[in-house]
C-alpha cells in the first residue's frame, strides 16, 4: 500500500468516493507521483499472480469458506 498499488477504503460509499477522487488526480506515465512497485515491473508478473491464486485457492476454500 505504501507504494500506491492498493488503496484500502472499505465498503463505505463516502470512503470509496474519497478513494476515487484521489485516483482521479494521481499522475501516470513519466509524471507519476508514486514509483512503480518492483514486483509489477517484472516481465512475468502475470505468471506470478496466477501461481499465487492457484496456491491459495484450496487454503481459502478450507479456512474461509469451510469447504
C-alpha positions as CSV (number, residue, x, y, z in Angstrom):
1,X,0.0,0.0,0.0
2,X,2.9,2.3,0.7
3,X,3.9,2.1,-3.0
4,X,0.4,3.2,-4.2
5,X,-0.5,-0.2,-5.6
6,X,-3.5,-0.6,-3.4
7,X,-5.9,1.7,-1.6
8,X,-7.8,0.2,1.3
9,X,-11.0,2.2,1.5
10,X,-13.5,-0.3,2.8
11,X,-17.1,-0.5,1.7
12,X,-18.4,2.8,3.0
13,X,-19.7,4.7,-0.1
14,X,-18.2,8.0,1.2
15,X,-14.7,6.4,1.6
16,X,-15.0,4.8,-1.8
17,X,-15.7,8.2,-3.3
18,X,-12.7,9.7,-1.5
19,X,-10.5,6.9,-2.9
20,X,-11.8,7.5,-6.4
21,X,-11.1,11.3,-6.1
22,X,-7.6,10.5,-5.1
23,X,-7.1,8.2,-8.1
24,X,-8.5,10.9,-10.4
25,X,-5.7,13.2,-9.5
26,X,-2.9,10.6,-9.5
27,X,-0.4,11.2,-12.2
28,X,0.6,8.4,-14.6
29,X,3.3,7.6,-17.1
30,X,6.5,9.6,-16.9
31,X,4.9,12.1,-14.5
32,X,3.6,9.5,-12.0
33,X,3.9,10.7,-8.4
34,X,4.4,7.2,-7.0
35,X,7.1,4.8,-8.0
36,X,6.3,1.6,-9.7
37,X,6.2,-1.4,-7.4
38,X,9.3,-3.5,-8.3
39,X,7.3,-6.7,-8.3
40,X,5.0,-5.3,-11.0
41,X,7.8,-4.3,-13.3
42,X,9.0,-7.9,-13.9
43,X,8.4,-9.5,-17.2
44,X,6.5,-12.4,-15.8
45,X,4.2,-10.7,-13.2
46,X,1.1,-12.3,-14.8
47,X,2.5,-15.8,-14.2
48,X,3.3,-14.9,-10.6
49,X,-0.3,-13.7,-10.0
50,X,-1.7,-17.0,-11.4
51,X,0.7,-19.0,-9.3
52,X,-0.3,-17.1,-6.1
53,X,-4.0,-17.5,-6.8
54,X,-3.6,-21.3,-7.5
55,X,-1.5,-21.7,-4.4
56,X,-4.1,-20.1,-2.1
57,X,-7.3,-21.5,-3.7
58,X,-7.5,-24.6,-1.5
59,X,-6.5,-22.8,1.6
60,X,-9.2,-20.1,1.1
61,X,-11.8,-22.7,0.4
62,X,-10.8,-24.7,3.6
63,X,-10.3,-21.8,6.0
64,X,-12.6,-19.1,4.8
65,X,-15.4,-21.0,3.2
66,X,-15.1,-24.2,5.3
67,X,-15.2,-26.4,2.2
